[in-house]
Amino acid sequence: MERKGVAVVAVGGNSLIKDEKRKTIPDQYAAACESMSHIADMIQQGWDVVITHGNGPQVGFILRRSEISRGELHEVPLDYCGADTQGSIGYMFQQALYNEFHRRGMKRLAATVVTQTIVDRHDKAFEHPTKPIGSFMSEEEAKTRRDKEGWSVVEDAGRGWRRVVASPIPQRIVEAEAIKNLIDHDFVVIAVGGGGIPVIEQENGELVGVEAVIDKDFGTSLLANMINADLFLITTAVEKVALNFNKPTQVWLDRITLSEAKRYMEEGHFAKGSMGPKIQAMIRYIEAGGKRGLITDPENISRALAGETGTWILPD
């Protein structure tokens, strides 16, 4: 089988939650099996794959359990929530891939790397936290947690009060070399869950976790550059990227260059809460020397790799 290169594939944390009625662990595992079957197609075609994933809903579940059990059990710090989800989602993906490989007669194994991502302690995001996490609270409880525990809290669109944390830009993936070594030894790797566990490097060189959230696609983009990946693939809910999405003038994009991607971003075509961060992550990857990027939905990965669909982002 011809080796096609190293592909870093980002899977959204929301892709494991099909809808409000399907949130249980068995539901999430079933969704994981579906996504991993499409990635197994890539691997069978000759790609060496690193899989990253989001973890927003899953971290939210852990925080909610922690809040409900307050007074009975210790609360779980945010960086440990990230580590917990890297392990649990990694386990889902590993088992789904093991079973998929077994069915196909493929002699491959997957391994999960609990991954730390260094962020700058002076990142301006720490001065202006914007990322909502955890449950809604009353104004009274929110201000009590702010005063007693130093939380940043905001009123969220009339729905109640929530805690907000920083979303700093990732600087370095601590375990990048370990991930690369696993790829070189034919392992499928699951890593950089949730963008990585955010840590800062102290003056003595030691690492310490911080209460923050890293954008999954930014963390994945950084990893793709650090291991010199041949392809950076982001899976999402749509088959292609569009200009004027959901408007009468909507236009689907097959291929765009780096400069076109930048121009479309400046023109406001990609929403901050959906496609915007994905395009930004692609821009970062290509600007740092990345070879090619692709955005599509999981079920169309094979067709997109064959040039039949998806949106390719390429250097100028």
N, C-alpha and C positions, 0 to 999 in steps of 0.2 A: 504494500500500500504506500502510495506517495505521501510523504509528510508535507503538509501544507503550511506549517508554521505554528507560532504560538498565538492563540486568541484569548483575550481577556473578555469575559462575558458578564455583564451586570444584569442581575435579576432583581426586580423590584420587590420590596417587602410586602407591598399591597397585593402582589400577584398571588400570594399564598392565601389571601382572604377574598374569596370569590364574591361574597355579599354578606350582608348583616346577619343572615341566618346560618352562614357556614364559617364559623370562627374557631371551632374546636380543633384540638390537635389532630385527630383523624382527618378532619376537613382540610387542614393545612398540609398534611402529609399527602393526601390525594392530589392537591394542587401542585405540590412539589414533584410528585411522580410525573405529572403531565409535562411540567417544564423540563425536567431532567430527560424525558424521552426525546425531546427536540434537541437538547444539547448532546445526547448520546448519538444522534444522527450526525452531528458535526464531527464528533470524535471518530465515528466509524468511517467518515470521509477522509480522515487523515489529519485533523486538527489536534494540536496539543492545547488543552483548555484549562484556564483558570477561571473559576466561577466566583463572582462576588455577589452580594445581596444586600437589599435594604432590610431594616428591622424596626421601622417606626411603630407599626401596630403592636408588634411583640414586646417592645420596650414599654409601650403604654400599658399592656396587660400586666407586666411585672410591677410597674409603678402602682397600678390600681390595687393589686393584691397587697402590696406593701402598705399602702394607705389604709386599706380596710383592716389589716391585722395590726395596725399601730397600737401599742400598749400591750400586745401579746408577744410580738416578735420584733427584732431589730429591723429598721428600714434598710433598703438596698440602695447604695449610692449609684448614681447614673452610669459611671464607667463600668461598674460591676453588672449593671443591667445589660450593657453592650456585650460584655464577655459572656454572660449567660445565653444571650440570643445567638452569638456566634457558635456556641457549642450546640444548642438545640437545633437551630436551622441547619448547621453543618451536619449534624447527625441525620436529619431528614434527607438532605441531599446525598450524603454518603450511602445511606441504605437504599434510596431510590435508584441511584446509579449502580450500586452492586447488583441489585435485582435485575435492572435493565441489561447490564453487561452479561449476567448469567443467562438471561433469555436469548440473547443474541450470540452467545458463544464467544464473547470477547474477553480476553484475559487482561483486564485492566482493573486498577484499584483507585479509589478516591481517598484523599486525606484532607482533613480540616486543620487549618493553622489559625490559632487564636492570635489575632493581629493587632498590634499597637501602631498608632499613627501619631507622629510628633507634630504638634502645633506650636505656634509662636506665642509665648506668654504675653507678648505685647500686641497681639492681634487686636485691632480696634473692635472686633466683634465682642470681646469681653467687656468693653465699655458700654456697648449697646446690645444686650441680649434680645433676640427676636424670635427664637424658635420655640413655639409652644410645646410643652410636654405634660404628660399626666392628666389627671381628671379636672373637671370644672369644679370650682369652689365658690362659696359665698364671698362677698367682699370682706366680711369680718374675718373669715378663716384665712383668706389670702394675705391680708395685712398683718395678721398675727404671725403667719409663717415668715413673712418678709422681715418683721421686726425681731423675731426670735432666732430665725435660722439664716437670715441674710438672703432669702430668695428674691429674685426679680419677678414681679407679678404684673399682669396687665388684664384689663377688661377685654374680653374677646367677642366683639361683634354682637353684644347684647345677650350672649348665651351664658355669661358667667365669667368668673375670673380664672386665670390659669397661670401656672409658672412658666416663665420663659428662660431659656439658656442661650449661651453664645453658640454660633455656628462658624468657628474659625476655619481658615483655609489650611488644608493639610500641607505639611512641609516634607515629610519623609516617612516611608513605611519601614518600621524597624525590622520586620521579618522578611523583607524583600529578597534577601539572598537565600534564605531557607526555602522560600516559595520557588525561586528559580532552580535551586538544586533538586527539589522534588519533581519539577517539570522535566528537568534533564534526565531524571531516572524513571520517566514514563508514568508518573502519578498524575491523575487528574486532581487539581488542587482547588479547595474551597477556602477563600481567604477574604480579608478586608471587609468582613460583615459590618454593615452599617457605616461604611466609610473607614472603619477601624476604630479601636478604642482610643479616644483622645488622651494623649499624655503630653506633658511638657518636660523638657530636659533642664535639669537644675544646673547651677554653676559648677557643681562637682561631677557633672556628667550622668548623674542618676536620673531615673525617670519617675514621675509621679502622675497618677491619673487626675483628670480635671472634669468638672461638671460641665460638659459641653456635648454638642452633637455635630458630627462631620457629615457633610453632604456625601451620600453614597457614590454618586457619579464622579464627584471631584476626587474622592479617595481612590476610586477605580482607575480614573485617568492617570493619576500619579503613579500607581502601581504599573500600569501598562507602559509608561515611559521608563520606569526604573528597571523593568525586566526586558526592555527592548522588544515589546510584543509586535507581532506583524499585523494584528487586527485588534481594534477596540470596538466591541459590539455592545450596545445598550438595547435591552428588550423593554418594550413598553406596551401600552394598550392599543396602539394603532399600527397599521401596516407600514405607513410612511409618514414623514414629516410634511406639514402643509403650511403654505402661506395663507393668511386670512382664514384660519381654521374655523369651521362651522359657520362661515359667512357665504353669501351667494357668490362671492368672487374667489372662493377657495381654490387653491392650486396645489396639487400634490407635487412633491419634489423627488426626483430620481437620484440626482447627483448635484452636490454643491461644492464649491471650493472654499478654502479657508476664508478668503476675502469676502465671498458672497455670504458665508455664514455670519461673519462679523457685521456686514451691512444689514442683513435681515434682523439681527439682534438689535441694532441701533434703531431700526425702523419700528421696533416693538411688535414683531410678528409672533414672538414666542413668550407665552405667559410665564410669570415667575414661579407659579406653583405647579407647573406641569412640564412643558417642553423646554422652557428657558434654561434650567440648570443642566439639562442633557446636552443642549447645543453649546453652552458655556464649557462643559467638560470636554466636549469634542474639540472645541477651539484650543483649550489648554493643551490637550494631547498633541494635536497637529503642530501647534506653535513650538512645542518642546521637542520636535523631531519625530513625532508619530507618523506612521506610514499611511494608514487609512482607517476610517471609522465607518460604522454602519448602525443605523437605528431601524428596528422593525419589531413586530410582535413575535412571541415565542413560536407560534405555530407556523410562521413563515420564514424561520431562520434558513432552512435548506434552500427555499426558493430565492431568498434574498442573496445568499452566497453564490447562487447560480446566475445572479444578475437579473432575475425576473421581477423582483419587487424590492421594497425597502428603500431607504435613503442613504446614499454613500456620501461621506464627507472626506474630501481629498485635499492634499496640499495644492497650492497655486501652481 
